[in-house]
Amino acid sequence: MAVQNNDWMLLVEDDVVFSVLFCRYWKVRSPEVEVVVVRTLLEFRALMAGCETPPRLVVMDQNLPDGNGHEAVSVLSVPHCCWSAQESPGVQVKPQGKEQFHESIERLVRAAGIITS
């Protein structure tokens, strides 16, 4: 998968419904920042190894089909967060409901320095 834009973020999420909701919200929130979605750690590692420009932000699900996202994201030198349906140390709880979803993404935007209109 090729990244088309130098201003991009990466969502590593195997839940298709959550990915679609995240991308829809992001497209309205910050249309100039491309969201690239991968569903496994294997895809994540391949994309990161082949990208010329690192993402501005990586949002990683903890429980992926092929491993622990928290372990993979902890070695990144770009802004990142890891979330899961279950609370655990160093992992944010995945937002539930529209209001919590919006608040969570706004925190990510600020943490990564992606401040747009």
MDTraj code that builds the backbone (N, CA, C; nanometers):
import mdtraj as md
import numpy as np

residues = "MET ALA VAL GLN ASN ASN ASP TRP MET LEU LEU VAL GLU ASP ASP VAL VAL PHE SER VAL LEU PHE CYS ARG TYR TRP LYS VAL ARG SER PRO GLU VAL GLU VAL VAL VAL VAL ARG THR LEU LEU GLU PHE ARG ALA LEU MET ALA GLY CYS GLU THR PRO PRO ARG LEU VAL VAL MET ASP GLN ASN LEU PRO ASP GLY ASN GLY HIS GLU ALA VAL SER VAL LEU SER VAL PRO HIS CYS CYS TRP SER ALA GLN GLU SER PRO GLY VAL GLN VAL LYS PRO GLN GLY LYS GLU GLN PHE HIS GLU SER ILE GLU ARG LEU VAL ARG ALA ALA GLY ILE ILE THR SER".split()
xyz = np.array([
    [0.0840, -0.1178, 0.0000],
    [0.0000, 0.0000, 0.0000],
    [0.0881, 0.1236, 0.0000],
    [0.0660, 0.2095, -0.0958],
    [0.1451, 0.3309, -0.1073],
    [0.0726, 0.4472, -0.0411],
    [0.1480, 0.5306, 0.0250],
    [0.0926, 0.6510, 0.0862],
    [0.0985, 0.7604, -0.0187],
    [-0.0138, 0.8260, -0.0429],
    [-0.0243, 0.9262, -0.1487],
    [0.0133, 1.0665, -0.1026],
    [0.0197, 1.0891, 0.0265],
    [0.0314, 1.2224, 0.0818],
    [0.1425, 1.2217, 0.1870],
    [0.2224, 1.3259, 0.1918],
    [0.3253, 1.3349, 0.2951],
    [0.2670, 1.3677, 0.4319],
    [0.1452, 1.4164, 0.4356],
    [0.0775, 1.4501, 0.5606],
    [-0.0256, 1.3409, 0.5880],
    [0.0180, 1.2375, 0.6617],
    [-0.0688, 1.1209, 0.6800],
    [-0.0596, 1.0657, 0.8209],
    [-0.1592, 0.9874, 0.8557],
    [-0.1591, 0.9164, 0.9828],
    [-0.1952, 0.7716, 0.9552],
    [-0.1597, 0.6847, 1.0469],
    [-0.1788, 0.5413, 1.0291],
    [-0.2705, 0.4871, 1.1381],
    [-0.3745, 0.4170, 1.0964],
    [-0.4640, 0.3480, 1.1875],
    [-0.4427, 0.1987, 1.1681],
    [-0.4028, 0.1310, 1.2747],
    [-0.3842, -0.0145, 1.2715],
    [-0.4994, -0.0738, 1.3517],
    [-0.5981, -0.1254, 1.2807],
    [-0.7235, -0.1668, 1.3437],
    [-0.7869, -0.2796, 1.2631],
    [-0.8193, -0.3898, 1.3298],
    [-0.8816, -0.5029, 1.2599],
    [-1.0335, -0.4979, 1.2617],
    [-1.0919, -0.4073, 1.3378],
    [-1.2367, -0.3912, 1.3424],
    [-1.2783, -0.2998, 1.2270],
    [-1.3425, -0.3583, 1.1268],
    [-1.3771, -0.2842, 1.0056],
    [-1.4741, -0.1697, 1.0352],
    [-1.5742, -0.1932, 1.1172],
    [-1.6726, -0.0891, 1.1491],
    [-1.6036, 0.0289, 1.2185],
    [-1.5190, 0.0004, 1.3155],
    [-1.4478, 0.1071, 1.3854],
    [-1.3588, 0.1845, 1.2882],
    [-1.2902, 0.1140, 1.1993],
    [-1.2027, 0.1790, 1.1007],
    [-1.2810, 0.2736, 1.0109],
    [-1.3971, 0.2285, 0.9642],
    [-1.4798, 0.3117, 0.8768],
    [-1.5260, 0.4366, 0.9510],
    [-1.5728, 0.4207, 1.0741],
    [-1.6170, 0.5363, 1.1529],
    [-1.5020, 0.6341, 1.1765],
    [-1.3865, 0.5814, 1.2108],
    [-1.2696, 0.6656, 1.2343],
    [-1.2356, 0.7449, 1.1077],
    [-1.2313, 0.6769, 0.9938],
    [-1.1947, 0.7435, 0.8682],
    [-1.2981, 0.8476, 0.8270],
    [-1.4255, 0.8174, 0.8454],
    [-1.5304, 0.9155, 0.8133],
    [-1.5161, 1.0401, 0.8982],
    [-1.4945, 1.0209, 1.0274],
    [-1.4787, 1.1358, 1.1162],
    [-1.3549, 1.2155, 1.0773],
    [-1.2460, 1.1458, 1.0532],
    [-1.1203, 1.2145, 1.0224],
    [-1.1306, 1.2936, 0.8927],
    [-1.2001, 1.2382, 0.7931],
    [-1.2140, 1.3071, 0.6640],
    [-1.2850, 1.4412, 0.6815],
    [-1.3814, 1.4464, 0.7713],
    [-1.4511, 1.5717, 0.8000],
    [-1.3629, 1.6617, 0.8861],
    [-1.2969, 1.6024, 0.9851],
    [-1.2175, 1.6784, 1.0825],
    [-1.0919, 1.7398, 1.0217],
    [-1.0177, 1.6603, 0.9469],
    [-0.8891, 1.7050, 0.8914],
    [-0.8690, 1.6433, 0.7526],
    [-0.9420, 1.6925, 0.6524],
    [-0.9367, 1.6296, 0.5197],
    [-0.7999, 1.6342, 0.4530],
    [-0.7142, 1.7252, 0.4960],
    [-0.5817, 1.7343, 0.4348],
    [-0.4858, 1.6258, 0.4849],
    [-0.5226, 1.5570, 0.5926],
    [-0.4386, 1.4509, 0.6475],
    [-0.4960, 1.3154, 0.6042],
    [-0.4213, 1.2449, 0.5222],
    [-0.4650, 1.1141, 0.4729],
    [-0.4611, 1.0109, 0.5854],
    [-0.5628, 0.9274, 0.5937],
    [-0.5644, 0.8174, 0.6892],
    [-0.5395, 0.6887, 0.6118],
    [-0.4358, 0.6180, 0.6517],
    [-0.4048, 0.4878, 0.5931],
    [-0.4404, 0.3837, 0.6978],
    [-0.5164, 0.2814, 0.6560],
    [-0.5604, 0.1773, 0.7482],
    [-0.4970, 0.0451, 0.7092],
    [-0.4379, -0.0210, 0.8080],
    [-0.3923, -0.1593, 0.7919],
    [-0.4556, -0.2397, 0.9048],
    [-0.4660, -0.3703, 0.8853],
    [-0.5422, -0.4529, 0.9789],
    [-0.4580, -0.5502, 1.0612],
    [-0.3287, -0.5617, 1.0296],
    [-0.2438, -0.6570, 1.1018],
    [-0.1078, -0.5951, 1.1313],
    [-0.0346, -0.6581, 1.2227],
    [0.1027, -0.6139, 1.2510],
    [0.1934, -0.6368, 1.1312],
    [0.1697, -0.7437, 1.0581],
    [0.2490, -0.7714, 0.9382],
    [0.2351, -0.6570, 0.8378],
    [0.1122, -0.6125, 0.8128],
    [0.0898, -0.5001, 0.7220],
    [0.1518, -0.3718, 0.7774],
    [0.1402, -0.3508, 0.9081],
    [0.1982, -0.2337, 0.9732],
    [0.3497, -0.2297, 0.9527],
    [0.4153, -0.3398, 0.9812],
    [0.5622, -0.3435, 0.9680],
    [0.6071, -0.3243, 0.8237],
    [0.5357, -0.3839, 0.7297],
    [0.5707, -0.3684, 0.5882],
    [0.5537, -0.2232, 0.5439],
    [0.4457, -0.1603, 0.5844],
    [0.4212, -0.0214, 0.5473],
    [0.5266, 0.0704, 0.6078],
    [0.5559, 0.0534, 0.7352],
    [0.6540, 0.1389, 0.8009],
    [0.7941, 0.1199, 0.7417],
    [0.8277, -0.0016, 0.7043],
    [0.9604, -0.0279, 0.6457],
    [0.9739, 0.0363, 0.5079],
    [0.8623, 0.0496, 0.4374],
    [0.8683, 0.1008, 0.3015],
    [0.8317, 0.2471, 0.2849],
    [0.7939, 0.3153, 0.3923],
    [0.7502, 0.4548, 0.3758],
    [0.8691, 0.5508, 0.3830],
    [0.8640, 0.6515, 0.2967],
    [0.9689, 0.7532, 0.2959],
    [0.9449, 0.8601, 0.4009],
    [0.8191, 0.8967, 0.4197],
    [0.7810, 0.9980, 0.5171],
    [0.7027, 0.9301, 0.6287],
    [0.7477, 0.9412, 0.7523],
    [0.6745, 0.8752, 0.8611],
    [0.5383, 0.9399, 0.8838],
    [0.4450, 0.8644, 0.9381],
    [0.3139, 0.9231, 0.9673],
    [0.3241, 1.0261, 1.0791],
    [0.2305, 1.1190, 1.0806],
    [0.2259, 1.2176, 1.1892],
    [0.1753, 1.1557, 1.3173],
    [0.0995, 1.0476, 1.3040],
    [0.0396, 0.9830, 1.4198],
    [0.0108, 0.8375, 1.3842],
    [0.0328, 0.7472, 1.4806],
    [-0.0057, 0.6078, 1.4657],
    [-0.1046, 0.5752, 1.5774],
    [-0.2211, 0.5248, 1.5378],
    [-0.3215, 0.4788, 1.6328],
    [-0.3307, 0.3282, 1.6147],
    [-0.3024, 0.2553, 1.7207],
    [-0.2882, 0.1100, 1.7121],
    [-0.3833, 0.0404, 1.8080],
    [-0.4542, -0.0584, 1.7563],
    [-0.5345, -0.1457, 1.8405],
    [-0.4388, -0.2391, 1.9146],
    [-0.4664, -0.2672, 2.0399],
    [-0.3783, -0.3557, 2.1160],
    [-0.3913, -0.5008, 2.0719],
    [-0.5133, -0.5468, 2.0512],
    [-0.5373, -0.6879, 2.0227],
    [-0.5626, -0.7085, 1.8740],
    [-0.4556, -0.7431, 1.8033],
    [-0.4631, -0.7664, 1.6594],
    [-0.4539, -0.9160, 1.6315],
    [-0.5008, -0.9598, 1.5152],
    [-0.5014, -1.1033, 1.4851],
    [-0.3636, -1.1706, 1.4926],
    [-0.2582, -1.0919, 1.4647],
    [-0.1249, -1.1523, 1.4620],
    [-0.0316, -1.1001, 1.5708],
    [-0.0861, -1.0410, 1.6768],
    [0.0013, -1.0013, 1.7858],
    [-0.0494, -0.8838, 1.8669],
    [0.0383, -0.8365, 1.9552],
    [0.0079, -0.7301, 2.0491],
    [0.0520, -0.5955, 1.9923],
    [-0.0447, -0.5100, 1.9623],
    [-0.0140, -0.3792, 1.9068],
    [0.0610, -0.2882, 2.0018],
    [0.0374, -0.3019, 2.1310],
    [0.1054, -0.2175, 2.2291],
    [0.2558, -0.2383, 2.2239],
    [0.2995, -0.3616, 2.2108],
    [0.4430, -0.3898, 2.2009],
    [0.5022, -0.3297, 2.0741],
    [0.4290, -0.3375, 1.9631],
    [0.4795, -0.2850, 1.8359],
    [0.4884, -0.1332, 1.8356],
    [0.3885, -0.0668, 1.8918],
    [0.3841, 0.0789, 1.8886],
    [0.4814, 0.1409, 1.9883],
    [0.5192, 0.0694, 2.0916],
    [0.6050, 0.1260, 2.1959],
    [0.7458, 0.1590, 2.1470],
    [0.7880, 0.1064, 2.0330],
    [0.9225, 0.1341, 1.9818],
    [0.9239, 0.2445, 1.8761],
    [0.8094, 0.3039, 1.8479],
    [0.8023, 0.4074, 1.7446],
    [0.8584, 0.5398, 1.7932],
    [0.9155, 0.6162, 1.7008],
    [0.9669, 0.7486, 1.7345],
    [0.8729, 0.8579, 1.6834],
    [0.7498, 0.8214, 1.6467],
    [0.6484, 0.9186, 1.6054],
    [0.5373, 0.9189, 1.7105],
    [0.4588, 1.0256, 1.7178],
    [0.3473, 1.0257, 1.8130],
    [0.2573, 0.9039, 1.7891],
    [0.2156, 0.8425, 1.8971],
    [0.1357, 0.7210, 1.8835],
    [0.0501, 0.6997, 2.0076],
    [-0.0508, 0.6167, 1.9890],
    [-0.1281, 0.5711, 2.1031],
    [-0.1759, 0.4300, 2.0718],
    [-0.2039, 0.3600, 2.1764],
    [-0.2561, 0.2249, 2.1634],
    [-0.3850, 0.2189, 2.2417],
    [-0.4881, 0.1547, 2.1829],
    [-0.6132, 0.1424, 2.2553],
    [-0.6720, 0.0051, 2.2395],
    [-0.7620, -0.0252, 2.3298],
    [-0.8235, -0.1570, 2.3341],
    [-0.9602, -0.1456, 2.3997],
    [-1.0422, -0.2471, 2.3802],
    [-1.1727, -0.2502, 2.4465],
    [-1.1561, -0.2689, 2.5971],
    [-1.0452, -0.3324, 2.6382],
    [-1.0190, -0.3546, 2.7804],
    [-0.9104, -0.2603, 2.8301],
    [-0.9282, -0.2105, 2.9496],
    [-0.8304, -0.1214, 3.0103],
    [-0.7083, -0.2008, 3.0552],
    [-0.5901, -0.1464, 3.0287],
    [-0.4653, -0.2053, 3.0761],
    [-0.3588, -0.0961, 3.0805],
    [-0.2471, -0.1182, 3.1523],
    [-0.1439, -0.0149, 3.1669],
    [-0.0882, 0.0310, 3.0319],
    [-0.0830, 0.1623, 3.0120],
    [-0.0274, 0.2195, 2.8905],
    [-0.1194, 0.2137, 2.7703],
    [-0.2420, 0.1684, 2.7894],
    [-0.3354, 0.1515, 2.6782],
    [-0.4630, 0.2286, 2.7095],
    [-0.5075, 0.3083, 2.6142],
    [-0.6322, 0.3819, 2.6312],
    [-0.7492, 0.2896, 2.6002],
    [-0.8606, 0.3153, 2.6640],
    [-0.9820, 0.2392, 2.6356],
    [-1.0436, 0.2958, 2.5077],
    [-1.0775, 0.2054, 2.4158],
    [-1.1386, 0.2443, 2.2896],
    [-1.2681, 0.3204, 2.3152],
    [-1.2889, 0.4317, 2.2448],
    [-1.4095, 0.5114, 2.2697],
    [-1.5369, 0.4345, 2.2380],
    [-1.6374, 0.4564, 2.3201],
    [-1.7694, 0.3962, 2.3020],
    [-1.8701, 0.5092, 2.2888],
    [-1.9456, 0.5129, 2.1834],
    [-2.0450, 0.6176, 2.1641],
    [-1.9880, 0.7378, 2.0919],
    [-2.0771, 0.8144, 2.0313],
    [-2.0389, 0.9271, 1.9456],
    [-1.9605, 1.0346, 2.0202],
    [-2.0089, 1.0771, 2.1362],
    [-1.9414, 1.1848, 2.2093],
    [-1.8011, 1.1426, 2.2534],
    [-1.7886, 1.0253, 2.3089],
    [-1.6581, 0.9759, 2.3532],
    [-1.5638, 0.9576, 2.2343],
    [-1.6185, 0.9147, 2.1220],
    [-1.5396, 0.8969, 2.0000],
    [-1.4801, 1.0306, 1.9563],
    [-1.5635, 1.1332, 1.9498],
    [-1.5168, 1.2664, 1.9096],
    [-1.4118, 1.3196, 2.0072],
    [-1.4367, 1.3072, 2.1372],
    [-1.3401, 1.3543, 2.2376],
    [-1.2068, 1.2820, 2.2244],
    [-1.2118, 1.1530, 2.2023],
    [-1.0901, 1.0735, 2.1897],
    [-1.0076, 1.1180, 2.0699],
    [-1.0722, 1.1386, 1.9574],
    [-0.9992, 1.1810, 1.8380],
    [-0.9429, 1.3214, 1.8557],
    [-1.0166, 1.4095, 1.9202],
    [-0.9647, 1.5437, 1.9433],
    [-0.8391, 1.5405, 2.0315],
    [-0.8358, 1.4518, 2.1302],
    [-0.7146, 1.4367, 2.2130],
    [-0.5980, 1.3880, 2.1268],
    [-0.6246, 1.2948, 2.0359],
    [-0.5198, 1.2449, 1.9466],
    [-0.4666, 1.3561, 1.8574],
    [-0.5568, 1.4375, 1.8054],
    [-0.5200, 1.5492, 1.7179],
    [-0.4256, 1.6439, 1.7912],
    [-0.4591, 1.6770, 1.9126],
    [-0.3751, 1.7682, 1.9904],
    [-0.2408, 1.7044, 2.0265],
    [-0.2445, 1.5788, 2.0645],
    [-0.1209, 1.5087, 2.1037],
    [-0.0218, 1.5015, 1.9874],
    [-0.0739, 1.4863, 1.8668],
    [0.0135, 1.4748, 1.7487],
    [0.0480, 1.6098, 1.6878],
    [-0.0110, 1.7166, 1.7401],
    [0.0139, 1.8475, 1.6824],
    [-0.0571, 1.8693, 1.5504],
    [-0.1610, 1.7910, 1.5250],
    [-0.2386, 1.8067, 1.4015],
    [-0.3565, 1.8952, 1.4357],
    [-0.3321, 2.0243, 1.4359],
    [-0.4366, 2.1194, 1.4708],
    [-0.4825, 2.1866, 1.3415],
    [-0.6058, 2.1606, 1.3057],
    [-0.6633, 2.2206, 1.1853],
    [-0.7949, 2.2843, 1.2239],
    [-0.8579, 2.3462, 1.1268],
    [-0.9850, 2.4148, 1.1533],
    [-1.0900, 2.3239, 1.2104],
])
top = md.Topology()
chain = top.add_chain()
for i, resn in enumerate(residues, 1):
    res = top.add_residue(resn, chain, resSeq=i)
    for name in ("N", "CA", "C"):
        top.add_atom(name, md.element.get_by_symbol(name[0]), res)
traj = md.Trajectory(xyz[None], top)
